Amino acid sequence: MRITWSKFVLTVGYLFLYFPLICIVIYSFNESRFVTVWSGFSLKWYKALMSNPIMLRATVTSLKIACISATISVVLGTIAAIVITRFSRFRGKSLFVGTVTAPLVMPEVVMGLSLLMLFVGMEKHFGWPSGGGTTTVIIAHITLTLSYVTMVVQARLQDLDKSVEEAALDLGASPLKVFFVITLPMISPSIVVGWLLAFALSLDDVVIASFVAGPGSTTLPMIVFSSLRFGITPEVNALATILMTVLSIGAIISAVCIYKKKKQMDLI
C-alpha cells in the first residue's frame, strides 16, 4: 500500500510539473490564434516565429547573455567555493561568505534597484557603463547566479576525498597541477550542474533585467512579459517548444556525461 501511495504522489507531482509544458507543446501546433482553443493542426506559428525579427533578436540576446554570465559565474563560483572550503579561517571570511550567499535570499527587486543605482553612479563618475546594455545585464546576472554556482561546487568539495590529492602532493606534484589534474576532474560534474543552473536562471530572469537593460539589450522574458498586455500568441508557444527541446537535449547529454564521469571516479 505504501508503494502504491508513493507512486501516486510521484505521478501527481510529475503531472503538476510537466502537464503545463505538455500543453504548451500541443498548442504550439494549434491553427487558432487563441492559445486555449484547439482548431486543428498547423505549423503556421513556427513559420510566423521565423519571420518575427524582434522575438528572434531577443532570443539570441538572451542566449548570449545566459552563456556568458553562466561561464563567468562558474569560474568565479568555483574559486569562491575553493576559498570557502579549503582555506582556513582568515580575517573577513564570514563577511566574504555572507556576501557571496546574500543573493540567495535577497529579493530580485532589491537587487535590480541596487544594481541600477550602482551602474548610474559608475557612469556618472567613471563614464562606464554608458547607458546600460548587454554588459550591464551580464554583470547583473553574474551577481545573481554566482551564489548558486558557489553552493553547488562547495557541496561537492566538502564531500570530496582528499586522500588522492594528498597522495599526489606527497609524490611531488605542485598544488596547481593537483588542482587541474585531480581536483578539477573530480568536481567537474558539479561545475556542469552549476553552469546549467546559472544558464537557466539567467535565461529566465525578467525582474533584474528590466532594471538594468538598455537599448538593444531587450531579453526574451522581457518581450514575453510585455506581450501579456496584448495577449499571448501561439508564437510564444512555438518558441518555448523549440527552447525546451534544445535545452532538454543538452540536459540529457550533460546527465549522461556526468553519469559516465561518476562511474569512472567510482572505479578509481
N, C-alpha and C positions, 0 to 999 in steps of 0.2 A: 504493500500500500504506500509506503514511504517513497519507493522508487517511482511509482505512478504519479504521486503528487509532485515529486521533483521534476519529472518530465513535463508535467502540465505547467508548472511555474516557468520552466525553461522555455516552453513553447510560447506561452503568453508574453514572456519577456522579449523573445525574438520577434514576435508579431508586432509588439509595441514599437520596437526599434526600427524594423525594416519594412513593415507594411506601408508606411507613408512613402518610402523610397520606391517601392514597387509601383505604387500609384503614379508617382512622377514619371517613371519609365513608361508605363502603359499610356498615360495621357499625352506623352510626347509624340505619340503616333496618331493622335486624335485629329479628325478632319475639322472639327468645330473650333472656333476661336475661344469658346468658353472652356475653361480648364476642368470643369466639373460635369460637363455634358458630353457623353460619347456619341459621336455621329458617324463613325466609320474610320477605317484605317487609312492613313495618309503619311507621306514623308514631306509634306509641304512646309512644315515648320523647321525642319532641318535645312531645307533649301532657303527659307527666309532667314534663318540664322546665318548662313554662309554669306548672305548679301546684306547683313547688318554690320556696318563698319564700326559703329560705336560700341556694340557689345563685344565684337571680336577684339577691338583695340583694348577695351577694359580687361578682357580675359588674358591677353598677352601681358598686359601691365601687371596684373595680379600674380600670374605665374612667375614672371621675372622677379618681382618683389619677394615672393614667397621663397623662391630658390636661393636668392642672395642672402636674405635675412636668416633663413634656416641654416645655411652653410656657415655664416659668420657666428651664429648662435651656438652651433656645435663646437666650433673651435674655442670660443670664449667660455662656453659652459663646461667643456672638458677641462680646461685649465683651472676654472673656478672649483670644479669638483675635486681635482687633484690637490689644490691648495687646502680645501676644507678637510679632506680625508687623510692626506699623507703628511701634512705639515703639523708639527706640534703647536701648542698654543703660542701665539705671538700677540704683541700689542695691537689692539684693534681688530682681532679675529672675530669677536662677537658682532662688532659693527659691520664687518665685511659680510658675515653670514646673513645678518639681518637685511643688509642692503640687497644682497643677491636674491633672497627669498621674498622680499617685500611685494613684488608684482603678483605673487601667487594669491595674495589676499586683498590687494588694492583694487578698488572698482575701476573699470576701464574709463569711465567718465572722468575720474580724478586724474588718471594717468594721461588721458588725452589733453585735458586742460593744462596740466603742468608742463607737458612737453611742448604744447603750443606757446606757452609763456616763455619757455626756455629758448625755443627757436626764434621768437620775436626779439628777445633780449640779445641773443647771439648775432642776429642780423643787424641790430642797432649798433652794437659795439664793435663787431668784427666784420660785418658785411657778408657773413655766411651763416646759414644757407639763405640764399636770396629768393624770397617769395614763396618758399615751400616747393615741394615737388616730389619726385620719386625718392630722392635721397632722404628727405625728412621722414617719409613713410617707412623706408628701410630701417632707419635708426630707431624709430618708434617701435617697429615690430621686433627688432633685436632686443630692445628693452623688455618687451612683453614676453618673448619666448625664451630668453636666456635662463630664467629661473627654472622652467620646466626641463630644459636640457640638463641643467646642473643637477637637479634632483634625480633624474633617471640615471645619469652616469655615476653620481655619488652612491646610489644604492648598489650598483654593480661593483664599484671599487671597494665598498665596505665588505662585500661577500667574497672578494677575490682572495684566493690562496696565495699568500706572499712567499711561500717556500720556493717556488720556481724562480721568482725574481731574486731572492736572497742567494740561491744556488748560483745563478748567473753572475751576481756581483762577487761571490766568493771565487769564481773561476776567472775573474779578471775583467769582466765586461764593464764598460763605463755606464753610469746611470742613464745617460741619454740613449745609448744603444739598447739597454734593457727595456726602456720605455717603448721604443719604436719596434723592437723585435719581439718582445714578450708581452708587455702590458697592453699596448695598443691593440694587437690582435685579440687578446682575451676580452677586452671591453668593447670591441667593435660592434657586437650585437646591440648593446645599449646605446652606442653612438648612432647606429642606424635608426633605432626606435626614437631617439631624441630628435633626429633630423626629420623623421616623418611627422612627429608630434608638432614640432616647430613649423613645418611646412603647412600642416593643416590649420594651425592656429592663425598663421599669417594669412592664409588664403580665405579664412572665414571672417576675419576681423572687419568690422564696419564702423565701430564707435571711435576707436583711436584714429583710424584713417580719415574719418570725417573731420577731425580737428586739424590734422597736420598736412593733409593732402593739398596740393596746389594745382594750378592749371596744367593739364596734360598728364596728371597722375591719378585720375579717377579709377578706382578699382572696381572689380566686378560686383562685390557685395554692395557697394555704394550705388551702382546702376540698378541692381535688383531692388534695393530698398527704396530708391526714389521712384521706381516704376509702380510701387504699391498704390500711389495716389491715383493712377490712371487705370489700374487693373493689370494683373499679371497675364502675359500672353504665353501660349504654348512654346514660344521660342525659348523661354527660360527653362521649361521642362526639357526641351531638346538639349540645351547646353548642359543642364545638370546631368542628364543621362550620359552624355559624352564624357564629362569630367568624372562621374562615378565609375564609368567603365575603365578609363585610363588609370585612375588612382587605385582602383581595385586590383588591376593587373600589376601595378607597381607594388602594392602591399603584399600580394601573393608571392611575387618574386622575392621580395625582401624577407618574407616569412620563411620561404624555402631556404634561402641563403643563410639566415640566422639559425635555422634548424640544423643544416649541414655543419655550420661552424661550431655549434654547441656539441654536436655529435663528435666532431674531431677533437674538441677540447676534453670531452669525457674519456675518449680513448687514450689521450695523453696522460 
